[in-house]
Amino acid sequence: MEENSRIIQNVIIESRKKLSVSGVRQVLSFDDETLLLDTALGRITVKGENLKIENFNTSSGDLSATGTVHAAVYMASENSGGGFISRLFR
């Protein structure tokens, strides 16, 4: 977690109609209801309706999208200890 404390990332949702994210490394998948982004601080899943990527600058890592945004959630990192079963067998 300390390695991420120096990384600055902005996730801005304007009136639930426009999304701006900095620090995007890669768009892992997208459709009109879901965006899955790999960012400097982990994966972000964006849920909504009529989502459309307007701009993605791979050099700067800035992404902008439009549509109706219902949720934006950081996913647990893959090395966070796993799920219930992996914790059960430690």
TARAWO-V600121 format. One record per helix or strand. SS is the DSSP state (a for helix, b for strand). FROM is the first residue (numbers start at 1). TO is the last residue. If there is no record, write none. Layout:
# TARAWO-V600121
{{SS,FROM,TO} {SS,FROM,TO}}
This chain:
# TARAWO-V600121
{{a,2,6} {b,11,14} {b,18,21} {b,24,30} {b,34,39} {b,42,57} {b,62,74} {a,84,88}}
